[in-house]
Amino acid sequence: MSLPVETLKRRPPAARCDVAVVGAGLAGLVCAATLAAAGRRVVVVDRSKRPGGRLQTVNHQGFAVDLGPVLWEAGLDSILENAGVADHGLVPLSVRDSIRVSVIGTDGPPSPPLPVPIPGAIQAPSTLDAVKRLYEVPPRLFAALGEVYEEWSSATDEQLAQWRSLEIGAWLEERSFESALAGAIRRSAVLLGGTPDASLGVLVDLARSLGSNVPTHLAVGDTPIAGARGVAQSLVDLVIEAGGEFRLGTRAIGLGIEDGRFTSLAMRREETPFIEELAAERCVFAIPPEEMRALLPAEPRAALERLLPARTPERDLCVAWGLADESGEEEGADKDQPTVIRLVAPSRAEGDDVPAAGASLVWSTRVAPRLAPPGQSLVRATQPVPAGLATDVQALDARVAALRAAFHTFAPEAADGVLWEHCWLAESDSAAALRLPSLPLLAPGLSGVLLAGQEVAVTGASAGGVTAAAFAGRAAAEKILADASAVRTAEREPEASVEGAEAPETGTS
């Protein structure tokens, strides 16, 4: 990742550009690549010395270990392709083929991994066992859930658009379902990877994909640069090839504003205290809301605070295991095994007393063998951690032990083949699953500044995490290009002439 940095050090600084993009995460990179490909002069500013944001990969004993999310929502592949990434290497995963669910509690071992039953489909005896274990409801209620799924499948686009801003709980109150059926609907959201208070519109999307077996998740496959950093590097290369520039290790510290419009970005390199100024027509904030607040003037900042109050950043507990040949991942291993095992709490569990509830185990080398040395394999576990537990070492140790025990339960042959184990905390990508973003695309009351990131609302998008960030980055770029195109069209548009009408006094408008 140092190559583009060294290349850019030899370039003279740009005194003026068309668009300044603050943040070199996925939202900023997608935005910059789209604008640069359209001929805009783009400068990307990021306080880190490496682009990619959460898409970082480290090399450890020959393994490429992704420090950020390893499962992304479907839709990111098309965004990367539209931005010009010819070979993103992302592998589609469907709920029915690649993901299994296990119920894990405190009173016994995890249940065998089971496929998510399809409500409304003809049920085989094995499916009925999955209904009993995963939903914990009788067949009558599961059949009633199938009727709800049929209603969702026939929903119009207008209904779906309304449901995107409606939480499941509010919809259930409107419908007055019996409590057991309402619980089954909430449970359906959990089994599909979300939360009981998810957006109804996104749950409907996932429910439809379950019935049609359309991929709902993506995992990084084999690319020339192993791991998620390869995706980030592809976008960096596109920006540089199109004439864009990066100011890495540079912090944005303020805005130049004239008559309520953005005019320039104040920056400071981390190594020196000197302030530089970058004049630009537009600025895109592709950074977390907490960092946006520090840069925006008082009125736009207050408007954003009303939309998204300050909150403690949520974290994911991540554990990675490097495995030797005994893991069963060597050539000839059973390729029908699931790539992802999702661990959920019993449907009637309350509170956060189930250590491994809501976790996912991902066998990364089943889709990307080059993440590990030949004959070895890599497994990642991820579990959201409540804000209050992020600094509780004993609680984190207990969760790591529970994840380790679950991993050994599902892969007993790997117990003697573990070469190393590492755990860390990362910015959460799963906490927003199935929840729609809420921030506007345009900074309230400040012309020339656009917002991008997983919290930014994009019309028609129903993703969360880094995929939502990519949607927002593309939307910001398209907004800038559309506005510029409208201005040029107005300037070129010939003066309308109607026979008998008076000509205007001036030749311009």
C-alpha positions, 0 to 999 in steps of 0.5 A: 500500500506504500506505492501510491504514497511514494508516487504522490510524494513526487507530485507538486501539490494542487492549489485548486481542484474540482472536488476535495474528498475528506476520507479515503475509506470505501465511500471516499474512494468510490466517490473519488474514482467515479469523479476522476473517471468523469474528468474531475480533478479530485484530491483525497485527504485522509489523516491515515497514511494508508487508504481504505478506512476499515478495509485493512489487511495485515500479513501474519505468518504468511496469512492475509488477515482482514482487520475489518468486515469479511462479509459485505452486503450484496450490491457492492460488486455492482458499485465497484464495477460501475466505478471502473473496477474490472476484477473486484474478486468478490464472491457472492454468498446466498443464505440457502447455500452458503450460510447455516445457523446454530442456536447457542445458549448457556445450558448446552452445546450449540445446535447442529448448523441448519439452513434457514427454513423458507416460510411458505415452502413445502416442508420436508422432515429435516426442515421441520426440525430446523423450524423447531430448533431455529424458530421454536414455534409449532408448524401452524405458526410457521405456516402463518409466517409463510402467508406473511412472506407471500404478502411481502413477495407481492408488495409493490415498489411504492409499498416497499419504499414506504417500508424502508423507513418503517421499523418492524415493531411499528409495522407489527403494532399496525397489523395487530398480529398475535404475539407468537406470530409477531415473535416469529417475524422478529425471529426471521430478521435475526436468522437473516442476519439483522436485529428485531428492530430492523427496517421492514423494507430491508427485511422484505428484501432479504425474505425475497432473496431467501425464497429466490436464492439470490445472493445477499452477502459478498466475501473477498475472493482471490485477487492479485492483492490478497484480502480486502486491501485489494479492493481498496487498492483497485480504487486507489489505482483508478483515482491515480490513473485518472489524474486524482491525488491523495494527501495521506497523513493529512488531517482536515481541520476546517472549511473556508466559507463565503456567503454560505458556500464552501470554497476551500478546505484547511488541512494540516499534515500530521508530521508538521503543524503548518496549515495548508489550503486547498481551494475546490468547488465541492467538498465531500465528507466521507468520514464518520458523523463524529468527525463531520461535526468537528468540521461543520459550522454551527448551524449544519452541525446542529441540524445533523445532531438533531438527526443523529445524536452523538453516540458511543461508537460500537465495536466488533470483537474479532478473532482469527485462527490460522490452521494447518492441514488438519483443519480439513481445508486442504485440497479434496476437502468437502466443498459443500460445507457452509462458508458461514455459520451464524450463531444466534441466541434462543428465541426466548433469550433475554438480555446479553447473557448468552456469550456467543449470541449474534456471532458469525464464523467465516471460513475465509479460505473456502472462497479465497484460498490465497489468504493462507499459505498452501495447505493451510486455512483461515477462519474469522469470528465476529461478534458485536460488543455492547458499548459498555463491554468494550473495555471490560477485559474479563467480559471480552475474554469470556466471549473469546472463549465462547467463540473458540469453543463454538469453533472447535465444536463445528471443526473438531478436527482443527483443534490440534491444527491451530497455528495461532489465534489473535483477537482485536476490536474493530469498528462495528460493521454489523451493528447497522445491519438491516437498519437504514441510514438517516443522514441527508446527502447534502449538508443542511444549510451549507452549499457545496458540501456533500456527506457520504458514509454508511449513515447517509440516506440514499434513495433506493439503497437498502444496505448497511455497513461498508456497502451502504458507505459505497452507495453513499459515495457513488450518490455523492459523485453522481449528484456532483456530476448531475449538477455540473451537467445541468449548469452546462446544459443551461449555459449551452441551451439556445435562447428559446424563440417563439414566432411573435414573442419579444426577445429578452433584453439580455443574451444570457440567463 
